[in-house]
Amino acid sequence: MKNCRSFSLSPAARPILIAALALSLSACSISTPLGPIFGSSAHDTTTGSIAPQDARFSPEMTDEDWQQANAALQIAFDAKAAGRSALWQNSQTGLQGSIAPVSEPFAEGERNCRAFVASLGAAPQRWYQGRACRTGEAPWSVVASAPWTVPPPQ
């Protein structure tokens, strides 16, 4: 039979060993977005209770402009509107526009979405295309918008 020695630590080394063990077993976290390494950076799935930011058509739109445009979006996407466009105007800024659905609702994950075109301003009028989505009976929210060029007449 072999002789086994018992292992004992000096009283001064015990706290160091406990701290080293606790540090090695602790979890690490990363607080920066990692982009495409852990999924698409274009993925717009939200978690928790933070609502996604609406994608405004243009940076020149004020909060009041956006409220008017968003109200027109809700009207244009209402089932009773039958695909008609809805107009909006902000008398304080003079900005105006319209929103028109260009597709039937389609499923995107657990959300219902619709494509639209929107106009902004008077002369010269600028056009945008985009996608708005909602979950259940929640209001429609613009999740993507980009400038759109009207095709020339044929």
C-alpha positions as CSV (number, residue, x, y, z in Angstrom):
1,M,0.0,0.0,0.0
2,K,1.1,3.5,-0.8
3,N,1.3,6.2,1.8
4,C,-1.0,9.1,1.0
5,R,-0.3,12.5,2.3
6,S,-3.1,14.7,3.1
7,F,-3.2,18.1,1.4
8,S,-3.6,21.1,3.5
9,L,-3.4,24.8,2.8
10,S,-1.9,27.4,5.0
11,P,-4.5,29.8,6.5
12,A,-3.1,32.7,4.3
13,A,-3.5,30.7,1.1
14,R,-7.1,29.8,1.6
15,P,-8.7,33.2,0.7
16,I,-6.5,33.4,-2.4
17,L,-7.6,29.9,-3.5
18,I,-11.3,30.8,-2.8
19,A,-11.0,34.0,-4.8
20,A,-9.3,32.3,-7.7
21,L,-11.9,29.6,-7.8
22,A,-14.8,32.1,-7.6
23,L,-13.2,34.2,-10.4
24,S,-12.7,31.1,-12.7
25,L,-16.4,30.0,-12.2
26,S,-17.9,33.5,-12.7
27,A,-19.7,34.3,-16.0
28,C,-18.5,36.8,-18.6
29,S,-20.7,39.1,-20.5
30,I,-20.3,41.2,-23.6
31,S,-22.3,44.4,-23.8
32,T,-21.6,45.4,-27.4
33,P,-23.5,44.2,-30.5
34,L,-21.6,41.4,-32.2
35,G,-23.2,41.8,-35.6
36,P,-23.1,38.9,-38.1
37,I,-21.0,36.7,-35.8
38,F,-24.1,35.7,-33.8
39,G,-26.9,36.5,-36.3
40,S,-27.8,39.0,-38.9
41,S,-27.3,42.6,-38.0
42,A,-30.4,43.3,-40.1
43,H,-32.6,41.1,-37.9
44,D,-35.3,43.3,-36.4
45,T,-36.7,41.0,-33.8
46,T,-37.4,42.7,-30.6
47,T,-37.3,41.3,-27.1
48,G,-38.7,42.4,-23.8
49,S,-40.9,45.4,-23.6
50,I,-38.9,47.9,-25.6
51,A,-40.9,48.9,-28.8
52,P,-38.9,49.1,-32.0
53,Q,-38.2,52.5,-33.3
54,D,-40.2,53.5,-36.4
55,A,-38.2,53.9,-39.5
56,R,-39.0,57.5,-40.5
57,F,-39.1,58.3,-44.2
58,S,-36.8,61.2,-44.0
59,P,-34.6,62.8,-41.3
60,E,-36.3,66.1,-41.9
61,M,-39.5,64.8,-40.3
62,T,-40.2,66.2,-36.9
63,D,-41.9,64.1,-34.1
64,E,-45.2,65.9,-35.0
65,D,-44.7,65.1,-38.7
66,W,-44.1,61.5,-37.8
67,Q,-47.2,61.3,-35.6
68,Q,-49.4,62.6,-38.5
69,A,-47.8,60.2,-41.0
70,N,-48.2,57.3,-38.5
71,A,-51.9,58.1,-38.1
72,A,-52.3,58.1,-41.9
73,L,-50.5,54.7,-41.9
74,Q,-53.1,53.2,-39.5
75,I,-55.9,54.6,-41.7
76,A,-54.4,53.3,-44.9
77,F,-53.8,49.8,-43.5
78,D,-57.3,49.6,-41.9
79,A,-59.3,46.7,-43.4
80,K,-62.1,49.1,-44.2
81,A,-59.9,51.3,-46.3
82,A,-59.7,48.6,-49.1
83,G,-56.1,49.6,-50.1
84,R,-56.7,53.3,-50.6
85,S,-54.1,55.8,-49.8
86,A,-54.4,58.1,-46.7
87,L,-53.2,61.8,-46.7
88,W,-51.5,63.6,-43.8
89,Q,-50.4,67.2,-43.2
90,N,-48.7,69.0,-40.4
91,S,-49.9,72.6,-40.5
92,Q,-47.1,73.7,-38.1
93,T,-44.2,72.5,-40.3
94,G,-46.0,72.6,-43.7
95,L,-44.9,69.1,-44.4
96,Q,-47.4,66.7,-46.0
97,G,-47.6,63.4,-47.7
98,S,-49.6,60.2,-48.4
99,I,-49.2,56.5,-47.6
100,A,-50.7,53.7,-49.8
101,P,-50.5,50.0,-49.2
102,V,-49.2,48.1,-52.3
103,S,-49.6,44.5,-51.0
104,E,-51.9,42.3,-49.1
105,P,-50.8,41.4,-45.6
106,F,-48.2,38.7,-45.5
107,A,-46.7,36.8,-42.6
108,E,-43.2,37.6,-41.4
109,G,-42.4,35.3,-38.4
110,E,-45.2,36.0,-35.9
111,R,-46.0,39.4,-37.4
112,N,-48.4,40.6,-40.1
113,C,-46.7,42.9,-42.6
114,R,-47.6,45.1,-45.6
115,A,-45.5,46.9,-48.2
116,F,-46.3,50.5,-48.9
117,V,-45.3,53.6,-50.9
118,A,-45.3,57.0,-49.3
119,S,-45.0,60.5,-50.7
120,L,-43.4,63.4,-48.8
121,G,-43.6,67.1,-49.5
122,A,-45.1,69.1,-52.2
123,A,-43.0,70.2,-55.2
124,P,-40.7,68.4,-55.6
125,Q,-42.4,65.4,-54.2
126,R,-40.2,62.6,-52.8
127,W,-41.3,59.0,-52.8
128,Y,-40.4,56.2,-50.3
129,Q,-41.1,52.5,-50.2
130,G,-41.2,50.4,-47.1
131,R,-42.7,47.7,-44.9
132,A,-44.8,48.1,-41.8
133,C,-45.7,45.2,-39.5
134,R,-47.7,44.5,-36.4
135,T,-48.3,41.7,-34.0
136,G,-51.9,40.8,-33.2
137,E,-54.1,43.9,-33.0
138,A,-51.2,46.3,-32.1
139,P,-50.8,49.4,-34.3
140,W,-48.8,49.1,-37.5
141,S,-45.2,50.2,-37.2
142,V,-42.8,51.1,-40.0
143,V,-39.9,48.6,-39.8
144,A,-38.1,49.6,-43.1
145,S,-38.3,52.5,-45.5
146,A,-36.0,53.8,-48.3
147,P,-36.2,56.3,-51.1
148,W,-38.0,55.1,-54.1
149,T,-37.9,56.5,-57.7
150,V,-41.1,56.5,-59.6
151,P,-40.6,54.6,-62.9
152,P,-40.9,56.7,-66.0
153,P,-44.1,56.6,-68.0
154,Q,-44.0,54.1,-70.9
